[in-house]
Amino acid sequence: MTALAHEAPEAESPHDGLDEVLWQAWRAMELPEGYRAEIIEGFIEVSPTGRYSHGRIVNRLRRAVDAFLGGGEYAAFQDMNVIHGRKAWIPDLFVALEDEEEDATEDGIGIKASAVRLVVEVVSPGHDGTTRDRARKRREYARAGIPVYVLIDDYDGHGTVSVLTAPSPGEAVYAGEVRVQYGREVVIPEGPAKGFAIGEEITGPARNASA
C-alpha cells in the first residue's frame, strides 16, 4: 500500500484547499489493473485488491447478506465508491437501497455515505492494511455517521469479528462495540440487516495466531 500526500496551494481554508487538491488528483488517477485508490484522512492511499482468502470471505458475506435481505429494497454492494464530502472509500461491502438514484453523487462517481446503512471491511495483511481498517477507516466511517461498521479481522489473535455502532461524527468514534472470536456468532443489531448473524460459515474456522 502506498499513501500519497499532496501539498495544498495557499487558500483561505487550508483544509478545504487540500481536500480539493486531493479530490482532483484522485479523480485524475489511472491505476494499473489490480489496484484501487481511496482518500482517507488527508491522504490518497493506493492498495492492491484483496488476496484469495480476503475475497472468499467477502463473497460469502455478500451472498449471505443478499439472501437475508430477501430481495427487498436494500441490497449488498461491492466495488463501488462511497463519497463523503471530498473523501472517497471503496469498502469491501456495504448495504444501501438498491434502486435509489438520489443516493448517487451528482457526477455519478459513487454513492453518498449518508445512504450507507452498514459497511464491512475484511482486514488486509501488513501494518498499513491493519491500521487502515482498524483505525483510519474506523474514524472516517464514524465521521460520516455510517450507523454500523463491521470489521472481520484474520490478524487479531485467532480471528475476530467486531460490530461497531452508535457513531459520533464530531468525535470520530463508535460508542458501541461487540467483538467476538472466530467460531462464535455476532448479530447485526440494527438497520436493514438487523438480525443477520456472522459466524464460522462466513469467516471460516479460527486462524493460527498472527501479527
C-alpha positions, 0 to 999 in steps of 0.5 A, a space after each residue: 500500500 502506498 499513501 500519497 500526500 499532496 501539498 495544498 496551494 495557499 487558500 483561505 481554508 487550508 483544509 478545504 484547499 487540500 481536500 480539493 487538491 486531493 479530490 482532483 488528483 484522485 479523480 485524475 488517477 489511472 491505476 494499473 489493473 489490480 489496484 484501487 485508490 481511496 482518500 482517507 484522512 488527508 491522504 490518497 492511499 493506493 492498495 492492491 485488491 484483496 488476496 484469495 482468502 480476503 475475497 472468499 470471505 467477502 463473497 460469502 458475506 455478500 451472498 449471505 447478506 443478499 439472501 437475508 435481505 430477501 430481495 427487498 429494497 436494500 441490497 449488498 454492494 461491492 466495488 463501488 465508491 462511497 463519497 463523503 464530502 471530498 473523501 472517497 472509500 471503496 469498502 469491501 461491502 456495504 448495504 444501501 437501497 438498491 434502486 435509489 438514484 438520489 443516493 448517487 453523487 451528482 457526477 455519478 462517481 459513487 454513492 453518498 455515505 449518508 445512504 450507507 446503512 452498514 459497511 464491512 471491511 475484511 482486514 488486509 495483511 501488513 501494518 498499513 492494511 491493519 491500521 487502515 481498517 482498524 483505525 483510519 477507516 474506523 474514524 472516517 466511517 464514524 465521521 460520516 455517521 455510517 450507523 454500523 461498521 463491521 470489521 472481520 479481522 484474520 490478524 487479531 489473535 485467532 480471528 475476530 469479528 467486531 460490530 461497531 455502532 452508535 457513531 459520533 461524527 464530531 468525535 470520530 468514534 463508535 460508542 458501541 462495540 461487540 467483538 467476538 472470536 472466530 467460531 462464535 456468532 455476532 448479530 447485526 443489531 440494527 438497520 436493514 440487516 438487523 438480525 443477520 448473524 456472522 459466524 464460522 460459515 462466513 469467516 471460516 474456522 479460527 486462524 493460527 495466531 498472527 501479527 
